[in-house]
Amino acid sequence: MTETWDPEQYEKFSDHRRRPFADLTSRVGASSPATVVDLGCGAGAATLGLAQRWPGARIIGVDSSAEMLDRARGRDTQGRVEWIRSDVESWDPARLGTPVDVIISSSLLQWVPSHLKLIPGWVEALAPGGWFAMQVPGNFNAPSHTLLRDAAMKSPRAAELLPRLARGEAVSEPAVYLFLLAGLGCDVDTWETTYHHVLDPGGLQSDPVLEWTRGTALLPVFDLLTDEAERADFLATYGHGLRKAYPRQPFGTVFAFRRIFTVAHKRA
Ligand SMILES: C[S@@+](CC[C@H](N)C(=O)[O-])C[C@H]1O[C@@H](n2cnc3c(N)ncnc32)[C@H](O)[C@@H]1O
Protein backbone atom coordinates (compact mmCIF):
# COMPACT_ATOMS: atom_id res chain seq x y z
CA MET A 1 0.00 0.00 0.00
CA THR A 2 1.57 3.33 -1.05
CA GLU A 3 0.67 6.43 0.94
CA THR A 4 0.25 9.87 -0.59
CA TRP A 5 2.96 12.12 0.86
CA ASP A 6 2.70 15.89 1.29
CA PRO A 7 6.23 17.38 1.43
CA GLU A 8 4.97 20.68 2.83
CA GLN A 9 3.23 19.03 5.78
CA TYR A 10 6.18 16.67 6.41
CA GLU A 11 8.63 19.58 6.51
CA LYS A 12 6.66 21.66 9.03
CA PHE A 13 8.91 20.27 11.75
CA SER A 14 12.01 19.97 9.61
CA ASP A 15 14.50 20.85 12.37
CA HIS A 16 13.17 18.05 14.56
CA ARG A 17 12.77 15.58 11.71
CA ARG A 18 16.31 16.09 10.39
CA ARG A 19 17.97 15.48 13.74
CA PRO A 20 17.83 11.63 13.59
CA PHE A 21 19.30 11.68 10.07
CA ALA A 22 22.19 13.80 11.34
CA ASP A 23 22.71 11.61 14.41
CA LEU A 24 22.63 8.47 12.26
CA THR A 25 25.02 9.65 9.57
CA SER A 26 27.46 11.12 12.10
CA ARG A 27 28.36 7.50 12.94
CA VAL A 28 29.14 6.58 9.31
CA GLY A 29 32.92 6.73 9.07
CA ALA A 30 33.36 6.73 5.27
CA SER A 31 35.89 9.41 4.30
CA SER A 32 35.68 9.53 0.52
CA PRO A 33 33.02 7.13 -0.77
CA ALA A 34 32.52 6.83 -4.53
CA THR A 35 28.81 5.87 -4.43
CA VAL A 36 26.25 6.78 -1.79
CA VAL A 37 22.55 5.80 -1.80
CA ASP A 38 19.83 7.38 0.32
CA LEU A 39 16.85 5.00 0.39
CA GLY A 40 13.53 6.73 1.14
CA CYS A 41 15.20 10.08 0.48
CA GLY A 42 11.91 11.98 0.72
CA ALA A 43 12.05 15.66 -0.19
CA GLY A 44 15.82 15.51 -0.49
CA ALA A 45 17.17 18.11 1.94
CA ALA A 46 19.14 15.55 3.92
CA THR A 47 20.34 13.81 0.72
CA LEU A 48 21.76 17.12 -0.49
CA GLY A 49 23.55 17.35 2.86
CA LEU A 50 25.29 14.07 1.95
CA ALA A 51 26.42 15.65 -1.33
CA GLN A 52 28.00 18.48 0.66
CA ARG A 53 29.70 16.09 3.05
CA TRP A 54 31.11 13.96 0.22
CA PRO A 55 31.61 16.35 -2.71
CA GLY A 56 33.36 13.72 -4.88
CA ALA A 57 30.70 11.05 -4.50
CA ARG A 58 27.99 9.93 -6.88
CA ILE A 59 24.83 10.40 -4.80
CA ILE A 60 21.58 8.56 -5.50
CA GLY A 61 18.22 9.22 -3.84
CA VAL A 62 15.52 6.54 -4.11
CA ASP A 63 11.88 7.12 -3.15
CA SER A 64 8.47 5.84 -4.23
CA SER A 65 6.65 9.18 -3.87
CA ALA A 66 6.42 11.39 -6.96
CA GLU A 67 5.43 14.35 -4.73
CA MET A 68 8.50 14.01 -2.50
CA LEU A 69 10.84 13.55 -5.48
CA ASP A 70 9.41 16.63 -7.23
CA ARG A 71 10.31 18.66 -4.17
CA ALA A 72 13.77 17.06 -4.05
CA ARG A 73 14.49 17.81 -7.72
CA GLY A 74 13.36 21.41 -7.23
CA ARG A 75 15.86 21.80 -4.41
CA ASP A 76 18.74 20.24 -6.28
CA THR A 77 19.57 23.33 -8.33
CA GLN A 78 22.98 21.97 -9.35
CA GLY A 79 21.72 18.54 -10.42
CA ARG A 80 23.99 16.97 -7.86
CA VAL A 81 21.86 13.90 -7.05
CA GLU A 82 20.40 11.14 -9.26
CA TRP A 83 16.78 10.94 -8.09
CA ILE A 84 15.17 7.56 -8.77
CA ARG A 85 11.49 6.80 -8.36
CA SER A 86 11.21 3.24 -7.13
CA ASP A 87 9.76 1.15 -4.38
CA VAL A 88 12.73 -0.04 -2.32
CA GLU A 89 11.28 -3.55 -2.41
CA SER A 90 11.96 -3.72 -6.14
CA TRP A 91 15.00 -1.42 -6.27
CA ASP A 92 18.00 -3.45 -7.43
CA PRO A 93 21.42 -2.03 -6.44
CA ALA A 94 23.01 -4.09 -9.24
CA ARG A 95 21.43 -1.63 -11.70
CA LEU A 96 23.91 1.02 -10.50
CA GLY A 97 26.64 -1.04 -12.16
CA THR A 98 29.06 -0.56 -9.28
CA PRO A 99 29.36 -1.65 -5.65
CA VAL A 100 27.96 0.90 -3.21
CA ASP A 101 30.06 2.44 -0.46
CA VAL A 102 27.28 3.84 1.73
CA ILE A 103 23.56 2.98 1.96
CA ILE A 104 21.45 5.11 4.26
CA SER A 105 17.82 4.61 5.18
CA SER A 106 16.33 7.06 7.65
CA SER A 107 12.66 6.90 8.71
CA LEU A 108 11.82 4.56 5.84
CA LEU A 109 11.77 0.93 6.90
CA GLN A 110 8.73 1.20 9.18
CA TRP A 111 6.82 1.57 5.88
CA VAL A 112 8.41 -1.57 4.44
CA PRO A 113 7.24 -4.70 6.30
CA SER A 114 9.61 -6.96 4.35
CA HIS A 115 12.73 -4.99 5.30
CA LEU A 116 14.44 -7.75 7.33
CA LYS A 117 14.48 -9.78 4.12
CA LEU A 118 15.79 -6.87 2.03
CA ILE A 119 18.71 -5.88 4.27
CA PRO A 120 20.96 -8.87 3.33
CA GLY A 121 20.74 -7.90 -0.36
CA TRP A 122 21.71 -4.33 0.43
CA VAL A 123 24.69 -5.44 2.52
CA GLU A 124 25.74 -7.76 -0.29
CA ALA A 125 25.68 -4.80 -2.69
CA LEU A 126 28.16 -2.90 -0.48
CA ALA A 127 31.82 -2.76 -1.42
CA PRO A 128 34.17 -4.28 1.17
CA GLY A 129 34.54 -1.65 3.91
CA GLY A 130 31.15 -0.16 2.98
CA TRP A 131 28.50 1.16 5.37
CA PHE A 132 24.79 0.48 5.90
CA ALA A 133 23.01 2.88 8.26
CA MET A 134 19.34 2.75 9.21
CA GLN A 135 17.00 4.52 11.60
CA VAL A 136 13.38 3.63 12.38
CA PRO A 137 10.87 5.04 14.84
CA GLY A 138 10.36 2.86 17.91
CA ASN A 139 7.36 4.74 19.23
CA PHE A 140 4.41 2.65 18.09
CA ASN A 141 3.19 2.19 21.66
CA ALA A 142 3.38 5.92 22.43
CA PRO A 143 0.08 7.83 22.82
CA SER A 144 0.51 9.38 19.35
CA HIS A 145 -0.03 5.87 17.93
CA THR A 146 -2.19 4.12 20.55
CA LEU A 147 -4.68 7.00 20.34
CA LEU A 148 -4.67 6.71 16.57
CA ARG A 149 -5.61 3.04 16.83
CA ASP A 150 -8.24 3.90 19.50
CA ALA A 151 -9.81 6.48 17.18
CA ALA A 152 -9.77 3.90 14.36
CA MET A 153 -11.50 1.36 16.58
CA LYS A 154 -14.28 3.86 17.31
CA SER A 155 -14.70 4.73 13.64
CA PRO A 156 -17.50 3.19 11.56
CA ARG A 157 -14.70 2.19 9.15
CA ALA A 158 -12.62 0.39 11.80
CA ALA A 159 -12.33 -2.81 9.76
CA GLU A 160 -10.64 -0.94 6.90
CA LEU A 161 -8.61 1.45 9.06
CA LEU A 162 -7.02 -0.90 11.58
CA PRO A 163 -4.99 -3.02 9.14
CA ARG A 164 -3.53 0.20 7.72
CA LEU A 165 -2.30 1.22 11.17
CA ALA A 166 -0.33 -1.93 11.95
CA ARG A 167 2.96 -0.42 10.78
CA GLY A 168 4.63 -0.76 14.18
CA GLU A 169 4.61 -4.50 13.73
CA ALA A 170 7.15 -4.05 10.93
CA VAL A 171 9.74 -2.53 13.29
CA SER A 172 11.94 -4.85 15.34
CA GLU A 173 13.74 -4.23 18.60
CA PRO A 174 17.34 -2.93 18.33
CA ALA A 175 18.98 -6.30 19.07
CA VAL A 176 17.27 -7.86 16.04
CA TYR A 177 19.04 -5.45 13.70
CA LEU A 178 22.32 -5.91 15.56
CA PHE A 179 22.23 -9.72 15.31
CA LEU A 180 21.09 -9.66 11.68
CA LEU A 181 23.87 -7.33 10.54
CA ALA A 182 26.58 -8.94 12.66
CA GLY A 183 25.61 -12.26 11.05
CA LEU A 184 26.14 -10.64 7.65
CA GLY A 185 29.79 -9.93 8.41
CA CYS A 186 29.55 -6.36 9.70
CA ASP A 187 30.83 -4.54 12.76
CA VAL A 188 27.62 -3.12 14.19
CA ASP A 189 26.76 -0.11 16.32
CA THR A 190 23.12 -0.16 17.51
CA TRP A 191 21.45 2.24 19.89
CA GLU A 192 18.17 3.93 20.72
CA THR A 193 17.35 7.50 21.64
CA THR A 194 14.21 9.15 22.94
CA TYR A 195 14.05 12.72 21.70
CA HIS A 196 11.93 15.11 23.74
CA HIS A 197 10.90 17.46 20.97
CA VAL A 198 9.53 20.77 22.18
CA LEU A 199 6.94 21.58 19.53
CA ASP A 200 5.45 24.96 18.79
CA PRO A 201 7.24 27.03 21.49
CA GLY A 202 5.46 30.14 20.20
CA GLY A 203 2.02 28.63 20.90
CA LEU A 204 0.80 29.25 17.35
CA GLN A 205 -0.76 25.82 16.71
CA SER A 206 -3.90 24.53 18.40
CA ASP A 207 -2.61 20.96 18.33
CA PRO A 208 1.08 20.53 17.46
CA VAL A 209 1.24 16.74 17.86
CA LEU A 210 -1.68 16.39 15.45
CA GLU A 211 0.19 18.69 13.05
CA TRP A 212 3.19 16.36 13.31
CA THR A 213 1.25 13.14 12.71
CA ARG A 214 -0.62 14.74 9.78
CA GLY A 215 2.73 14.52 7.96
CA THR A 216 3.34 10.81 8.67
CA ALA A 217 1.24 8.51 10.89
CA LEU A 218 -2.08 9.87 9.62
CA LEU A 219 -1.29 9.33 5.93
CA PRO A 220 -2.92 5.87 5.74
CA VAL A 221 -6.04 7.36 7.39
CA PHE A 222 -6.17 10.28 4.96
CA ASP A 223 -5.84 7.92 1.99
CA LEU A 224 -8.96 6.07 3.16
CA LEU A 225 -11.09 8.84 4.67
CA THR A 226 -11.38 11.17 1.71
CA ASP A 227 -14.83 12.47 2.69
CA GLU A 228 -14.34 15.76 4.56
CA ALA A 229 -16.96 15.16 7.27
CA GLU A 230 -15.74 11.64 7.91
CA ARG A 231 -12.16 12.87 8.20
CA ALA A 232 -13.16 15.74 10.50
CA ASP A 233 -14.97 13.32 12.86
CA PHE A 234 -11.91 11.10 13.01
CA LEU A 235 -9.56 14.02 13.70
CA ALA A 236 -11.87 15.40 16.41
CA THR A 237 -11.70 12.09 18.34
CA TYR A 238 -7.96 11.69 17.82
CA GLY A 239 -7.15 15.35 18.53
CA HIS A 240 -9.11 15.31 21.78
CA GLY A 241 -7.01 12.38 23.03
CA LEU A 242 -3.76 13.99 21.91
CA ARG A 243 -4.44 17.25 23.73
CA LYS A 244 -4.87 15.33 26.99
CA ALA A 245 -1.80 13.13 26.41
CA TYR A 246 0.46 16.02 25.32
CA PRO A 247 -0.66 19.07 27.32
CA ARG A 248 0.78 22.44 26.35
CA GLN A 249 3.49 23.71 28.72
CA PRO A 250 4.47 27.36 29.09
CA PHE A 251 7.48 26.66 26.81
CA GLY A 252 5.78 24.46 24.19
CA THR A 253 4.36 20.94 23.78
CA VAL A 254 6.68 18.08 24.69
CA PHE A 255 6.56 15.19 22.23
CA ALA A 256 8.69 12.21 23.34
CA PHE A 257 9.78 10.14 20.35
CA ARG A 258 11.85 6.95 20.61
CA ARG A 259 14.00 5.99 17.64
CA ILE A 260 16.21 2.98 16.85
CA PHE A 261 19.55 3.34 15.05
CA THR A 262 21.95 0.83 13.52
CA VAL A 263 25.18 1.52 11.68
CA ALA A 264 26.90 -1.50 10.13
CA HIS A 265 30.43 -1.46 8.73
CA LYS A 266 31.07 -4.32 6.30
CA ARG A 267 34.44 -5.87 6.96
CA ALA A 268 37.00 -5.26 4.22
C1 LIG B 1 9.29 9.74 6.77
S1 LIG B 1 9.89 10.03 5.14
C2 LIG B 1 11.64 10.07 5.43
C3 LIG B 1 12.36 11.03 4.53
C4 LIG B 1 13.85 11.20 4.86
N1 LIG B 1 14.61 9.97 4.70
C5 LIG B 1 14.04 11.73 6.27
O1 LIG B 1 14.83 11.14 7.03
O2 LIG B 1 13.43 12.74 6.61
C6 LIG B 1 9.66 8.45 4.44
C7 LIG B 1 9.91 8.41 2.93
O3 LIG B 1 9.92 7.04 2.55
C8 LIG B 1 9.25 6.93 1.31
N2 LIG B 1 8.75 5.55 1.19
C9 LIG B 1 7.82 4.92 1.94
N3 LIG B 1 7.68 3.64 1.55
C10 LIG B 1 8.56 3.46 0.53
C11 LIG B 1 8.92 2.35 -0.28
N4 LIG B 1 8.32 1.17 -0.10
N5 LIG B 1 9.86 2.52 -1.22
C12 LIG B 1 10.47 3.72 -1.41
N6 LIG B 1 10.20 4.80 -0.64
C13 LIG B 1 9.25 4.68 0.30
C14 LIG B 1 8.14 7.95 1.37
O4 LIG B 1 7.70 8.30 0.07
C15 LIG B 1 8.82 9.09 2.12
O5 LIG B 1 9.40 10.02 1.24
The ligand as an SDF file (V2000), in Angstrom:
LIG
                    3D

 27 29  0  0  0  0  0  0  0  0999 V2000
    9.2900    9.7360    6.7710 C   0  0  0  0  0  0  0  0  0  0  0  0
    9.8860   10.0320    5.1390 S   0  0  0  0  0  0  0  0  0  0  0  0
   11.6370   10.0660    5.4270 C   0  0  0  0  0  0  0  0  0  0  0  0
   12.3640   11.0270    4.5290 C   0  0  0  0  0  0  0  0  0  0  0  0
   13.8460   11.2040    4.8650 C   0  0  0  0  0  0  0  0  0  0  0  0
   14.6130    9.9660    4.6970 N   0  0  0  0  0  0  0  0  0  0  0  0
   14.0420   11.7260    6.2690 C   0  0  0  0  0  0  0  0  0  0  0  0
   14.8310   11.1380    7.0260 O   0  0  0  0  0  0  0  0  0  0  0  0
   13.4280   12.7410    6.6120 O   0  0  0  0  0  0  0  0  0  0  0  0
    9.6640    8.4520    4.4360 C   0  0  0  0  0  0  0  0  0  0  0  0
    9.9100    8.4130    2.9320 C   0  0  0  0  0  0  0  0  0  0  0  0
    9.9160    7.0420    2.5450 O   0  0  0  0  0  0  0  0  0  0  0  0
    9.2480    6.9320    1.3120 C   0  0  0  0  0  0  0  0  0  0  0  0
    8.7520    5.5480    1.1930 N   0  0  0  0  0  0  0  0  0  0  0  0
    7.8170    4.9220    1.9350 C   0  0  0  0  0  0  0  0  0  0  0  0
    7.6820    3.6430    1.5530 N   0  0  0  0  0  0  0  0  0  0  0  0
    8.5620    3.4640    0.5280 C   0  0  0  0  0  0  0  0  0  0  0  0
    8.9190    2.3500   -0.2760 C   0  0  0  0  0  0  0  0  0  0  0  0
    8.3240    1.1690   -0.0960 N   0  0  0  0  0  0  0  0  0  0  0  0
    9.8550    2.5180   -1.2210 N   0  0  0  0  0  0  0  0  0  0  0  0
   10.4730    3.7210   -1.4090 C   0  0  0  0  0  0  0  0  0  0  0  0
   10.1960    4.8040   -0.6430 N   0  0  0  0  0  0  0  0  0  0  0  0
    9.2540    4.6800    0.3040 C   0  0  0  0  0  0  0  0  0  0  0  0
    8.1410    7.9530    1.3660 C   0  0  0  0  0  0  0  0  0  0  0  0
    7.7020    8.2960    0.0680 O   0  0  0  0  0  0  0  0  0  0  0  0
    8.8170    9.0860    2.1170 C   0  0  0  0  0  0  0  0  0  0  0  0
    9.3990   10.0180    1.2380 O   0  0  0  0  0  0  0  0  0  0  0  0
  1  2  1  0
  2  3  1  0
  2 10  1  0
  3  4  1  0
  4  5  1  0
  5  6  1  0
  5  7  1  0
  7  8  2  0
  7  9  1  0
 10 11  1  0
 11 12  1  0
 11 26  1  0
 12 13  1  0
 13 14  1  0
 13 24  1  0
 14 15  1  0
 14 23  1  0
 15 16  2  0
 16 17  1  0
 17 18  1  0
 17 23  2  0
 18 19  1  0
 18 20  2  0
 20 21  1  0
 21 22  2  0
 22 23  1  0
 24 25  1  0
 24 26  1  0
 26 27  1  0
M  CHG  2   2   1   9  -1
M  END
$$$$
